[in-house]
Amino acid sequence: MLVDHGYPALFFLSFLASTVIPLGSEWLLVVMLANHRDPFTSVAVATVGNYLGACTTYWLGVYGGAWLIRRVLRIDAEAEGKAARFYGRYGSWSLLLSWLPVIGDPLCLVGGLLRVGFLRFSALVFVGKLGRYAAVGWLTLQGAQIMHAG
């Protein structure tokens, strides 16, 4: 069903994957590319959706209370602590890894909690998200070329 809705579905799934719901969006990007959707547009839509989801988590860190963080985001103290320690060790550069499973969303939250400047947050998170989706897109296209050549 999601594949039938194309870019809006990719945007929505990518957005949700970077917020409160533990989802993956890479699979839909792969399917869309395998169905000959435009690679640039597909990567851009997934990146923007995932970035905006991360911004939502950031702003919840800035303005949300402990109840919202624990109950709504379901980020427990252990995950938040791991992200804070990682952030403490590598500073705001750790936001380049916001695309990673498990630690990525808490990193965005900690960025908000620690009041990282939004422009710095945006630049680092966007580059990280773009890198991930560009790599997935490139690998998918390379795999398709190998399959067609063989």
C-alpha positions in Angstrom: 0.0 0.0 0.0 2.8 2.5 0.9 4.5 1.9 -2.5 1.3 2.9 -4.3 1.4 6.3 -2.6 5.0 7.0 -3.8 6.6 10.2 -2.6 4.0 11.2 0.0 4.3 7.8 1.6 8.1 8.0 1.6 8.1 11.4 3.2 5.6 10.3 5.9 7.4 7.1 6.7 10.8 8.9 6.8 9.3 11.5 9.1 7.9 8.9 11.4 11.1 6.9 11.4 12.9 9.8 12.9 10.4 10.5 15.7 8.4 8.4 18.1 7.7 5.3 16.2 10.4 2.7 15.7 10.2 2.3 11.9 12.6 2.0 9.1 12.2 3.9 5.9 15.1 2.7 3.8 13.1 -0.3 2.5 10.6 2.0 0.8 13.4 4.0 -0.8 14.9 0.8 -2.1 11.5 -0.4 -3.5 10.8 3.0 -5.1 14.2 3.0 -6.8 13.7 -0.6 -7.9 10.4 0.6 -9.5 12.4 3.3 -11.5 11.4 6.3 -9.4 13.7 9.3 -9.9 16.8 8.7 -7.6 17.4 12.4 -6.8 13.8 13.1 -5.9 13.5 9.9 -3.9 16.6 10.6 -1.8 15.6 14.2 -1.4 12.0 13.3 -0.2 13.4 10.7 2.3 16.0 13.1 3.6 13.7 16.0 4.1 11.1 13.8 5.8 13.6 12.3 8.1 15.3 15.7 8.8 11.9 17.2 9.8 11.2 14.3 12.0 14.5 14.9 13.8 13.6 18.6 14.1 10.4 17.6 15.8 12.4 15.5 18.3 14.9 18.4 18.8 12.1 20.8 19.6 10.5 18.3 22.0 13.9 18.3 23.7 13.9 22.1 23.9 10.3 22.5 25.1 9.1 19.1 26.3 9.1 18.0 29.9 10.2 14.7 31.3 6.7 13.3 31.0 6.6 14.0 27.3 10.1 12.6 26.7 9.4 9.4 28.7 5.7 8.8 27.9 5.2 10.1 24.4 8.7 9.6 22.9 9.3 6.5 25.0 12.9 7.4 25.3 14.0 5.9 28.7 16.6 7.3 31.0 19.1 4.7 29.8 18.9 5.7 26.1 18.9 9.3 27.0 22.0 8.8 29.2 23.8 6.9 26.4 23.1 9.7 24.0 24.2 12.3 26.5 27.5 10.5 27.2 28.1 10.0 23.5 27.3 13.7 22.9 29.5 14.7 25.8 32.4 12.8 24.3 32.0 14.0 20.7 30.1 17.2 21.1 27.7 18.5 18.6 29.6 16.6 15.8 27.8 13.5 17.2 24.7 14.8 15.5 26.2 13.6 12.2 25.3 10.1 13.5 21.6 11.0 14.1 20.7 8.5 11.4 21.9 5.5 13.5 19.3 3.2 14.9 18.7 3.3 18.7 20.9 6.2 19.4 19.9 8.6 16.6 16.6 9.8 18.0 18.0 10.3 21.5 20.9 12.3 20.1 18.4 14.7 18.5 16.5 14.9 21.8 19.7 15.6 23.7 20.6 18.2 21.1 17.4 20.0 22.1 17.8 19.4 25.8 21.3 20.9 25.6 20.1 23.8 23.5 22.4 23.2 20.6 21.9 26.1 18.2 19.2 25.2 15.7 21.3 26.1 12.6 24.2 23.9 13.8 21.8 21.1 14.7 20.1 21.4 11.2 23.3 21.4 9.3 24.8 18.4 11.1 21.6 16.3 11.1 20.7 17.1 7.5 24.2 16.1 6.3 24.0 12.8 8.3 20.5 12.0 7.0 21.4 12.9 3.4 24.5 10.7 3.6 22.5 7.7 4.8 19.8 8.0 2.1 22.3 8.8 -0.6 24.3 5.7 0.3 21.2 3.5 0.3 20.2 5.0 -3.0 23.6 4.5 -4.6 23.9 1.0 -3.3 20.4 0.1 -4.6 21.2 1.5 -8.1 24.6 -0.3 -8.1 22.9 -3.5 -7.2 20.3 -3.0 -9.9 23.0 -2.5 -12.5 24.8 -5.7 -11.4 21.5 -7.6 -11.6 20.8 -6.3 -15.1 24.3 -7.0 -16.3 24.4 -10.5 -15.0 
